[in-house]
Amino acid sequence: MKKATPYLLLVPALLFTALVLVYPLAQNLYNSFRNVSLIRGDHGWVGWANYARIFGDDLFWLSFRNTATYAIVGTLLALLVGLGFALLLNLKLGRVTGLLTFLYTIPWVISPVVAGFAWKWILNDHSGIINYWLALAGLIEPGTTWLGNPSTALGCVMVARIWQFYPFAMVMLLAGLKTIPTEQYEAAAVDGATPLARFRYITLPNLRTVGSVLFVLGVIWSFNDFNMVFVMTRGGPLDATMVLPVLVRELSFVHFDLGRGSALSNVMFLLLVMFSFIYLRLSTRSEPA
């Protein structure tokens, strides 16, 4: 009985996990093979038809491209911004370092919904601070549309995402910088290496592992990001910012097609599992032997 006690204590946690995780996943998988509507109900088994309709839909491929751009390009730019601030904070700035660290990490602790509304106001056509200052400088016409323009909307949402993700990248990269032995820089300086050469041949190689982990983790989070895009544009204008999480919501709760919505969410789940596997491999490789 004593040997079974630890396993019995795990039963409540396992039941809770099954209730909130396993059951919804199983139900979602089941719905993806059926013609299920929130209005018309369940009209039976359709096999792979929902998946065929998903992959045959031009909107899916547009959303996939938007999601890939939003996740990959946005994460890369956030890492570059985070690296720049990490290098700045790694300098000996005295007491001001703590204040700058606090200020730079504020975007990370703000709710994505709040951040989305804040950036929506900042980019407002008439009352936004961006338009005000750019128009005052004569760089744009007053009332220029940012989120309402298909050619600029996705870029604006990416800027908001970068603004919120870079503090996390900054903190992790700063921690990586602190682990680099100062002897390497001192030896390079004695050999006459320039600051650029020291950055290229010492700093970047030492940050390669943490940078790779951050990139994969950022792609996973951005790929699954619903709040920022939905709050700022709801996938518009003209589907210019339609990403896969927003498309799942559109199919399931606007068109009431739970079958296709479930199929698309399963496709997303498989993609995220793949990225998660890469993340685990990279993070495991980074651990000391």
Buried (B, 14 or more C-beta within 10 A) or exposed (E): EEEEEEEEEEEEEEEEEEEEEEEEEEEBBEBBBBBBBEEEEEEEEBEEBBBEBBBEBEBBEBBBEBBBBBBBBBBBBBBEBBBEBBBBBBEEEEEEBEEEBEEBBEBBEBEBEEBBEBBBEBBBBEEBEBBBEBBEEEEBEEEBBBBBBEEBBBBBBBBBBBBBBBBBBBBBBBEBBEEBEEEBBEEBEEEEBEEEEBEEEBBEEBBEBBBBBBBBBBBBBBBBBBBBBBBBBEBBBEBBBBBBBBBBBBBBEEEEBBBBBBBBBBBBBEBBEEBEEBBEEBBEEEEEE
